[in-house]
Each structure stands twice: as C-alpha cells, then as structure tokens.
Amino acid sequence: MPQRQTQRRIDPADGDLGSLVELGLADPPPEPSLPPPQGLPDEAQSGMERANEMMLQSALVDAGVEKAAGDEQVIDALAKLDPADVEAVAGWLKQKKPTSPQK
C-alpha cells in the first residue's frame, strides 16, 4: 500500500514567537516604547514648582488661613509634588470645614 503524503500541520503552541513570526504564523511583537523621561529640565521644574506654589497660596487665601512660622517650608515642599497632587491638596484646603456644635 502506498504511503500517503501528508503535510505537517504546525501548531502555534509548539513554537517560540520568533519561529512563528518567521513562518508567518504570528505577527511580530510591538516594539517597546521609550522609557518615560526621568526628570524635567530645571527651567520646567522651577516653573512647575512656582505654579504649584501659587496654587497653594491661593487655596490658603481662599480658605482664610493665615500662614504661621513654618508654613512657608511646608508650601515649598508641597510645591515639589506632582501638579495633580498639589491640586488635590489645594482642593482639601478650600473645602468647608464642618463647624462643631457649641457645648
């Protein structure tokens, strides 16, 4: 009895991705994206800090808070945070505080 010729079927689970790409059975993986920049230039960083500081100062004024002795150092430290974090802190400062009932 003559042997029948069969074409070997390739199971994609049998090979590594590189081999599957070479065989045309898989798409090549996407190129990795560039890593995010590690820091902003000094000019951009200082501009962002000034904007953050102004936002915090404004929030304190809007809330009617008078600055005490160490507040300037705290504002400087907070101004170095991400703008979204500074915006959240400014929002907390502007929130109305519930007044406690008088006893």
Secondary structure, DSSP 4 states (H G I P E B T S, - for coil): -PPPP-PPPPPGGGS-HHHHHHTTSSPPPPPPPPPPPS---HHHHHHHHHHHHHHHHHHHHHHTPPP-TTHHHHHHHHHTS-HHHHHHHHHHHHSPPPPPPP-
